[in-house]
Amino acid sequence: MANILIIGASSGIGASLAKQLIAKGQQVFGTFNKTTVSTDGFAKLQLLNVLDENPDLSFIPDVLDGLAYCPGAVNLKPFARIKPEDFISDYQLQLVGAVKVIQACLPKLKNSNQASVVLFSTVAVQTGFNFHSLVAASKGAVEGFTKALAAEFAPKIRVNCIAPSITNTPLAGTLLNTDEKKEANAQRHPLKKIGQPEDLAYLAAFLLSEKSRWITGQVLHADGGMSSLKV
């Protein structure tokens, strides 16, 4: 039985990942911020704001086998309307929050025989889209961060990143709040569908497991073919 920490376990991909891992009998420690969730199945569920100067992670066990950092934001605006401080705020959530959490958890990750860290990026880093400069900038930093940490932590701790396309979660709510918007976004993808939280959670669960023990430093594109296919 592995001890897994999910930051942002109450919504979207994080909630789906928690559900899958709990069903497999893993010990899941989760955090939530604005969205609450039932504590059923969790070893511990804790209120946490990653923007705090020193987030309190004292509730996690001495041995931590996996960590998934799921908080994010999707703010799509024309570049001319974005203030420089907006980039700083987004960077604080997407990257600096992950830095704080991983640093706090590092001693306990090192206590595991084979720990795994999973971060999240976006297809927009490698494939340019209009109005995505804010999220692409911060998530681009996450991708570089992934590779640097994977090199530094090898062979003890694996670090990988998932880069999805648009996924049917609350973060994408304004982009998918009608059937027409969902269908239009589905048709932009070679697989003619949008991602569901469980699609990304399946991949995250795999990366957190021993089945992915020979994978580290990778940015995996789970994006319906968006980043590599034109059909």
C-alpha positions as semicolon CSV with decimal commas, in nm:
position;residue;x (nm);y (nm);z (nm)
1;M;0,000;0,000;0,000
2;A;0,151;0,332;-0,111
3;N;0,115;0,670;0,057
4;I;0,011;0,929;-0,202
5;L;-0,040;1,303;-0,153
6;I;-0,270;1,488;-0,393
7;I;-0,260;1,866;-0,379
8;G;-0,598;1,980;-0,509
9;A;-0,788;1,657;-0,444
10;S;-1,136;1,808;-0,428
11;S;-1,202;1,895;-0,790
12;G;-1,133;1,800;-1,149
13;I;-0,834;1,576;-1,223
14;G;-0,722;1,569;-0,859
15;A;-1,062;1,442;-0,742
16;S;-1,072;1,177;-1,014
17;L;-0,718;1,067;-0,928
18;A;-0,805;1,040;-0,558
19;K;-1,109;0,828;-0,641
20;Q;-0,904;0,591;-0,856
21;L;-0,624;0,551;-0,604
22;I;-0,862;0,498;-0,311
23;A;-1,042;0,229;-0,513
24;K;-0,705;0,054;-0,557
25;G;-0,651;0,053;-0,181
26;Q;-0,383;0,323;-0,166
27;Q;-0,343;0,554;0,133
28;V;-0,445;0,890;-0,012
29;F;-0,369;1,217;0,165
30;G;-0,545;1,508;-0,002
31;T;-0,576;1,883;0,020
32;F;-0,848;2,124;-0,078
33;N;-0,878;2,501;-0,086
34;K;-1,203;2,656;-0,208
35;T;-1,386;2,337;-0,305
36;T;-1,465;2,094;-0,025
37;V;-1,514;1,721;-0,070
38;S;-1,625;1,426;0,138
39;T;-1,349;1,274;0,351
40;D;-1,469;0,921;0,268
41;G;-1,176;0,699;0,172
42;F;-0,905;0,954;0,241
43;A;-0,640;0,875;0,501
44;K;-0,643;1,250;0,564
45;L;-0,802;1,549;0,391
46;Q;-0,661;1,889;0,484
47;L;-0,738;2,252;0,401
48;L;-0,434;2,402;0,230
49;N;-0,357;2,720;0,038
50;V;-0,040;2,675;-0,168
51;L;-0,006;3,053;-0,191
52;D;0,064;3,075;0,183
53;E;0,426;3,154;0,262
54;N;0,473;2,826;0,449
55;P;0,195;2,577;0,365
56;D;0,141;2,334;0,654
57;L;0,208;1,980;0,535
58;S;0,276;1,833;0,878
59;F;-0,016;1,591;0,834
60;I;0,159;1,373;0,575
61;P;0,325;1,045;0,681
62;D;0,698;0,997;0,730
63;V;0,718;0,790;0,410
64;L;0,561;0,943;0,100
65;D;0,557;0,732;-0,216
66;G;0,386;0,972;-0,451
67;L;0,291;1,336;-0,496
68;A;0,059;1,491;-0,754
69;Y;0,036;1,869;-0,776
70;C;-0,299;1,951;-0,940
71;P;-0,383;2,320;-0,871
72;G;-0,400;2,537;-1,180
73;A;-0,571;2,820;-1,361
74;V;-0,679;2,883;-1,719
75;N;-0,696;3,257;-1,781
76;L;-0,726;3,327;-2,152
77;K;-0,686;3,691;-2,252
78;P;-0,536;3,893;-2,538
79;F;-0,177;3,973;-2,446
80;A;-0,243;4,349;-2,457
81;R;-0,496;4,312;-2,173
82;I;-0,268;4,118;-1,939
83;K;-0,086;4,310;-1,669
84;P;0,270;4,206;-1,580
85;E;0,155;4,125;-1,228
86;D;-0,093;3,874;-1,376
87;F;0,204;3,672;-1,498
88;I;0,353;3,681;-1,149
89;S;0,028;3,566;-0,988
90;D;-0,010;3,279;-1,233
91;Y;0,353;3,176;-1,184
92;Q;0,302;3,176;-0,806
93;L;0,017;2,927;-0,836
94;Q;0,143;2,706;-1,116
95;L;0,512;2,681;-1,025
96;V;0,603;2,841;-0,691
97;G;0,322;2,651;-0,517
98;A;0,467;2,327;-0,650
99;V;0,814;2,434;-0,534
100;K;0,689;2,492;-0,179
101;V;0,506;2,161;-0,165
102;I;0,789;1,952;-0,309
103;Q;1,047;2,113;-0,080
104;A;0,827;2,045;0,223
105;C;0,771;1,684;0,115
106;L;1,123;1,607;-0,004
107;P;1,255;1,439;0,315
108;K;0,952;1,209;0,320
109;L;0,976;1,133;-0,052
110;K;1,340;1,035;0,006
111;N;1,223;0,786;0,271
112;S;1,039;0,589;0,002
113;N;1,207;0,309;-0,194
114;Q;1,086;0,458;-0,522
115;A;0,890;0,782;-0,504
116;S;0,718;0,957;-0,792
117;V;0,614;1,320;-0,847
118;V;0,355;1,419;-1,109
119;L;0,306;1,776;-1,230
120;F;0,072;1,922;-1,491
121;S;0,139;2,143;-1,793
122;T;-0,071;2,218;-2,102
123;V;-0,065;2,145;-2,473
124;A;-0,036;2,522;-2,523
125;V;0,333;2,519;-2,422
126;Q;0,447;2,328;-2,729
127;T;0,161;2,430;-2,959
128;G;0,091;2,802;-2,983
129;F;-0,268;2,918;-2,936
130;N;-0,421;3,263;-2,935
131;F;-0,476;3,421;-2,592
132;H;-0,271;3,152;-2,409
133;S;0,041;3,357;-2,326
134;L;-0,033;3,363;-1,952
135;V;-0,083;2,991;-1,898
136;A;0,180;2,890;-2,155
137;A;0,446;3,099;-1,980
138;S;0,391;2,950;-1,634
139;K;0,336;2,595;-1,756
140;G;0,644;2,623;-1,975
141;A;0,835;2,686;-1,654
142;V;0,674;2,374;-1,505
143;E;0,804;2,163;-1,794
144;G;1,159;2,291;-1,749
145;F;1,127;2,243;-1,374
146;T;1,016;1,881;-1,430
147;K;1,325;1,791;-1,629
148;A;1,565;1,968;-1,392
149;L;1,419;1,797;-1,083
150;A;1,412;1,457;-1,255
151;A;1,785;1,488;-1,321
152;E;1,863;1,612;-0,970
153;F;1,648;1,354;-0,789
154;A;1,746;1,047;-0,994
155;P;1,759;0,761;-0,919
156;K;1,566;0,795;-0,592
157;I;1,266;1,005;-0,701
158;R;1,103;1,010;-1,044
159;V;0,949;1,335;-1,174
160;N;0,716;1,355;-1,475
161;C;0,465;1,598;-1,620
162;I;0,134;1,556;-1,804
163;A;0,039;1,810;-2,071
164;P;-0,333;1,784;-2,151
165;S;-0,549;1,969;-2,397
166;I;-0,883;2,112;-2,284
167;T;-1,042;1,888;-2,022
168;N;-1,395;1,891;-1,887
169;T;-1,315;2,026;-1,541
170;P;-1,427;2,336;-1,349
171;L;-1,110;2,516;-1,464
172;A;-1,242;2,503;-1,820
173;G;-1,599;2,580;-1,720
174;T;-1,644;2,899;-1,922
175;L;-1,502;2,729;-2,231
176;L;-1,730;2,425;-2,204
177;N;-2,049;2,559;-2,049
178;T;-2,277;2,474;-2,343
179;D;-2,318;2,168;-2,564
180;E;-2,222;2,382;-2,861
181;K;-1,891;2,484;-2,703
182;K;-1,816;2,125;-2,608
183;E;-1,879;2,003;-2,961
184;A;-1,677;2,285;-3,118
185;N;-1,380;2,208;-2,895
186;A;-1,415;1,835;-2,959
187;Q;-1,397;1,890;-3,334
188;R;-1,064;2,073;-3,301
189;H;-0,900;1,750;-3,184
190;P;-0,801;1,458;-3,408
191;L;-0,989;1,221;-3,175
192;K;-1,298;1,447;-3,198
193;K;-1,356;1,457;-2,825
194;I;-1,252;1,664;-2,526
195;G;-1,064;1,516;-2,235
196;Q;-1,239;1,395;-1,924
197;P;-1,084;1,415;-1,573
198;E;-1,053;1,038;-1,554
199;D;-0,849;1,032;-1,878
200;L;-0,575;1,237;-1,712
201;A;-0,618;1,063;-1,378
202;Y;-0,551;0,723;-1,540
203;L;-0,219;0,851;-1,669
204;A;-0,129;1,020;-1,339
205;A;-0,208;0,700;-1,148
206;F;0,019;0,507;-1,384
207;L;0,303;0,755;-1,335
208;L;0,263;0,731;-0,958
209;S;0,279;0,352;-0,968
210;E;0,563;0,102;-0,989
211;K;0,445;0,019;-1,341
212;S;0,614;0,339;-1,462
213;R;0,938;0,272;-1,274
214;W;1,153;0,329;-1,587
215;I;0,998;0,665;-1,678
216;T;1,130;0,998;-1,551
217;G;1,192;1,347;-1,682
218;Q;0,913;1,318;-1,938
219;V;0,636;1,552;-2,052
220;L;0,357;1,322;-2,164
221;H;0,100;1,466;-2,404
222;A;-0,250;1,342;-2,329
223;D;-0,430;1,579;-2,563
224;G;-0,648;1,391;-2,811
225;G;-0,372;1,420;-3,072
226;M;-0,377;1,801;-3,067
227;S;0,000;1,852;-3,028
228;S;0,120;1,618;-3,300
229;L;-0,151;1,540;-3,557
230;K;-0,328;1,730;-3,834
231;V;-0,622;1,542;-3,979
